[in-house]
Amino acid sequence: AAGDNSSLAIAMAGRVIDHAFRGRLLAASPLAAEAWALIESIGDATLTVGLSFPVIYARGHGGNWGDVLRWSQRAIDLADGDPTLGNFLIGSPLAVAHLTRAAARYCLGRQGWPDDLRSGLAMARETDPFSYATDLAYVYFPGIPLGALTVDDPQLREIEDALQIAERSGDDMALAFTRVTLGIALLHRRDDAERSRGQQILADVAEVFLRRGHNLSELRLVNAYLAREKARHGDPDEAVALAFAAVEELAREGQLPSWGMPATGLLVETLLDRGAEGDLAEAEAAIERLAAAPTDDRLVLRDIWVLRLRALCAGARGGDVTYLDLVARYRVMAESLGLQGHIAWAAVMRPR
């Protein structure tokens, strides 16, 4: 009413991130687009860079990766090399913009994303330990579940160190993101003890998210991972039900082109492992729903996920020729895009 557009932009960005943290992406994503248009119209570089993360976060969770790429690029251009410009919300908005541009690039099949990850982390490391710890979580989560990155010993030590920094900081949101990152990283390891620890961490995190009502978008993916672990520990029926529920929530909030990719993968693997009557058909239906989810831009990462999951179904069906062809295509695509997680998954794929 006062015509104070700067204050209005800040308030809108706050509303966007509140919706997003509470899992209301159908509300958050369009509001983020409206907020960004207002922010840009003001013409204040500090305000634009400082408010870029909340709106980019919401658009990424809604699967609008083209906007994530464009808005991240705009923040990078306006920051003009200053890592602390607009640091009224986070330590280095420029560092985070490099990390979100990296995620958009590998989702859209663009080159240069590994350089973005290195640049963003280097800036965060030079800013302060807390910024580095939180930004490390933005690297590996989503990088690990989406299949862009793997988790070797050095990466795991980095994440463990980031968690210790987050614990000392007393910042609840930083602690939430770093704990989720560590839990998912451990579930991608082969050691049984590490996987058990990861499962316990995610179970604890899920309880906190649900009780406090935040990070509900992440909770849906966490539940899909917990479902997969239930199946591994001999409870396939409950696992399938939990995985179905997680994917259904993601679909309902328009998140299939984001967390819906790994969550659908976890559901398909759980169904194929159970192997009950109708499970293969259910798995194929889940894949086709993922493939048909609307997006503003061609989502190359979705293409590789669909290829992987169709290969798994072909292997379960027993068509060795089709399976081997799909696996070969999957491996070539993963290598051409430099997606380390998918490269590793393709290397161990065998017909059932």
Secondary structure, DSSP 8 states (H G I E B T S, - for coil): ----HHHHHHHHHHHHHHHHHTT-HHHHHHHHHHHHHHHHHHT-HHHHHHTHHHHHHHHHHTT-HHHHHHHHHHHHHHHTT-TTTTTTSSS-HHHHHHHHHHHHHHHHT-S-HHHHHHHHHHHHHHH-HHHHHHHHHHHHHHHHHHTS----HHHHHHHHHHHHHHHHHT-HHHHHHHHHHHHHHHHTSS-HHHHHHHHHHHHHHHHHHHHHT--HHHHHHHHHHHHHHHHHTT-HHHHHHHHHHHHHHHHHTT-TTTTHHHHHHHHHHHHHHH--TTHHHHHHHHHHHHHH---SS--HHHHHHHHHHHHHHHHHHT-HHHHHHHHHHHHHHHHHHT-HHHHHHHHT----
